[in-house]
């Protein structure tokens, strides 16, 4: 399987002598749906920033599709939903405007969108089930529905890799399940590589192919059903039968 992400012997620290990550080896194949989990402060977000090339490892190497991640030449093919997304600006942006901004950014466009761009925006909105709310201000929507709008924004850029960092923070359990099912459909329909990052992985456990647990290094990497009996997180305990 061709690799989307390759991390070899990665270590990283924001301050000298204080490592957030060490001895990280990770390979993600193209088209995989992977959950990256672990306790708060365990290094998940830092690991994501390294694999996206937003940080450079102190040791080891990070590759995206075979290129050094920090010099990746096709950044517009990366869809990244960071934590605590902000809409920006004073105007109440609608779903269509938010998704259109994603298409404009991915295409490097200035000025009016072309017909094909408008079609991609409409298609992305439809894929996340928001066609009826396309002209609604995003700020008026529920947390789960807002996340769907941001996923549509990423999809409008036709990404090959979609990374979601804590997408269910502040979202109720029903919306978490709905969002997980949506990602599963997108994975099946589009074949996009998806990395779902969260300290709580229960919502996607039945959908993902792999579960990667991070506590400074990778402490588990395998199918969810192979997870040891108890995974203890200071903020939550997950018990399997």
N, C-alpha and C positions, 0 to 999 in steps of 0.2 A: 504494500500500500504506500503510495507517495506520501511524504510527510508535509503537514502544514506547519508544525512547530517542532523544533528540536532544541532542547536544553541539555547541555553536557557540563557537569561539574560546576554548576552556577552557584556563586556566593554573592551576597550583597549586604552592605550596611550603609545607613545614612550618616553614621559617624564612625570614625576610626575605632576599631576594637569593639564595636557593638553591631554584630551581624543580625540581620533580620532573616536572612536565608543562608543556608550552606549545604553543599553537597547535593544539589538538586539536579536530578537527571529525569527528563520527561520527553516523551515523543507522542505527538498527536497526529494521527493520520488524517488525510483529507476526507471530509465527509463524516467524521465522527461527531457524536453528541456526547459531551463529557461534562460531568459536574465536578467542580473544584471547590472543596469544602474544608472546614477546619474552624477552630475557635477564633474569636475576634482577637486581632493582634498576632495571629499565627503566621502572617506573611502572604496571605492570599492576594491582596491587592497589589503588593509589591511584585509578586510573581507575574501577575497579569501585565503590569507595566513593563516588566522585562521582556516578556514574550511578544509584546506589541512594539518593542523598540523605544518605549518612552523613557526607560532607564537602561543604562549599560551595566552588566554585571561586573563586580569587582574582580571576580575570578570566573573562569569557564567561558563558554560561548552560548549565544542565543541566536538561532536561525529561524527565519520565516520563509517558507517555501524555498529553502536552500540558500537564502541570502542572509547576511548579517542583519539582525532585526533592526538595529538602529539606523541602518542605511537601506532599508527595504524600499525598492523602487516603485512599488505599486500600492502605496498607502491608501489610495482611494478605494481599493477593494477590501478594506478592513472596516467592519462595522463595530463600533465600540460604544456601549451604553455605560458610562461611568456612574459612580454613586452620586446621589443628590443632584440630578440633572436640573439645570436652571433654564428657564425659557428665555430670559434676557429681554431687554427693551421694555418700553412702557405700554405698548399696544397689546391688547388681548389677542395673541396669536391663535388662529384656528388650527384644527388638525391638518387641514389641507396646506396651510402656510408653513407649519412646522415640517411636514413631510416634503414639501417643495424645497425648503431650505436644505434638506438633506440631499435632494437630487442635484440642486445647484452646486453644492459643495463638492459632491462626488464627481460631477462632470466638469468642474472648473469653469462653470458658465457665469457670464455676466450679462444681465439684461433678461429679456423674456425667454421663457423656455420654449423649446421646439415641441412639435407634436408628439414625438416619441418620448420626450421627457414628461410631458403631461400624462401620457398613457402609463408610464412607469409609476408616477405618483398615484394615479387612480388605482392601479393594480395593487400597489403596496397597501393602500388604505383598505381595499377590499379584502386582501389576504388576512388582515388583522381584525376584520369584522366591524369596521368603523365607517362604512360608506354612508350610513344614515346620519352620522355625526360629523361628517367631514367639515362642515362649516361652523361647528360649535367651538367656542374658545376652549383651549386645552385646560386652562385654569379652572374651568367650571366642572371638569370631569372628575370621577373618582380616581384614587391612586392607581388601581389596576388598569383602568381605561387609559389613563395618562401613559402608563408604561407601554400599552399597545400602540399608542401614537408614536412614542419614541422608537419602538421596534420598527414601525412602518417607515419612519424617517431613515433608519439604517438600511432597510430593505430597498428603499428607492435608489440607493447607491449601488445596487447589485453586488453585495459583498460576497467574497469567497469565504471569509471568516467573520463570524458574529460572536462578540464577547459581551456578556452581560454581567456587570459587577453589582451584586446585591440587588437584583431587580425587584425583589418582593418586600423590601424594607417598608414598613408601614402599610402593607397590603393585607387584607383579611384572608383567612384560610381558603375560602371559596374562590377568591380571585387568584390566589396562588395556584390552585389546582387548574383553573381555567387558563392561566398564563402558561403553565407547564404543558398542557394539552396543545395550546397554540404553537409552542416551540416544537413540539413533536411533529405536528402537521407540516410546519415550515421545513423541518429537517427532511421529512419524507418527500415533500413536493419539490424542494429546491436543491437538495443534496448539499446544502451549505454546512460548513464545519461550525459547530456551536460549542462555546465554552460558557457554562452557567456557573457563576461564582457566588457562593453564599455560605454562611455558617449553618444555615438550615436547608438541608437538601431533600427533606421528606417529599415535597411536592413533585420533584422530578425523578425520584428514585425509580419509579416503574417505567420511565421513558429512556433514561440515559443508558448508553452502552458501557460506560466506565465511570467509576467514582474515584477521584484522586483526593486524598486527605493530606493537608499541609499543616505541619507544626514545625516551622523553621526549616524542616526538610520534608520530603515526602514519606509519610509513615504508612500509607496504604495506596495501592493502585490496582484496581481490578473491577470485576463485575459487582454491582451492588449486592447480589445474593451471597457473595463471598466475604462480605464485611464481617469482622469479628463480632461476637455476641453483644458487646457493649462498646459504644464509642462515646467517651465522656468529653463534653464541652462545658466549660464553666457556665455558659449561658443556657445549656440544654443537654439533656441526656437522651440518647437514642438507643432503645433496647430492641433487639431482634429476637424472635422465637427460635 
